[in-house]
């Protein structure tokens, strides 16, 4: 009965470096979401995947951000040439399917700090 | 597009006070509505939900009623405790399927 698992839990890196954040959703959940939560702010939608459909990338803030989901399960969010404003908690969530009314299950997040 | 507006925080109350956190939404059709809670140092978790008009979601003494006529889903609790201190997010799931979150309301309860 594992929940959504994210790694690493904390990441500190220098400005300009690339980072990869990983999300392992709940087994059987077909929908997977990435959000960003900056200090004291709400949740900013980044991207979501549903089964084999093309992902909704409408929330990605720049072309330095990309995400993929391999085999319909694990997802990786990649940030290239990191900037200080990328510092935030990156949250992943999954839900069973696209049926309306299904709540999302969240991971504990990855706290990213750009020096 | 779909959106959620919730009252700005922080909200500070004394223990056993009555709590209301306002939430209104804009959406086409009939969205599902949620309240999520984020306790200090923890991840987001679902608090309660309602999927159709006049439904009342409830959990841990919290309640919210889906009011289509006022497009609202206000969160209420009759007597708050220190352990309720957290950030509360109102959210909806509408025609676009992805869940849209409000900006969050930080609640602090004084002993």
Interface residues (C-beta under 8 A of the other chain):
Chain A: X31 X33 X35 X41 X42 X43 X45 X48 X50 X56 X91 X93 X98 X100 X101 X102 X103 X104 X105 X106 X107 X108 X109
Chain B: X31 X32 X34 X36 X42 X43 X44 X45 X46 X49 X51 X89 X93 X94 X96 X97 X98 X99 X100 X101 X102 X103 X104
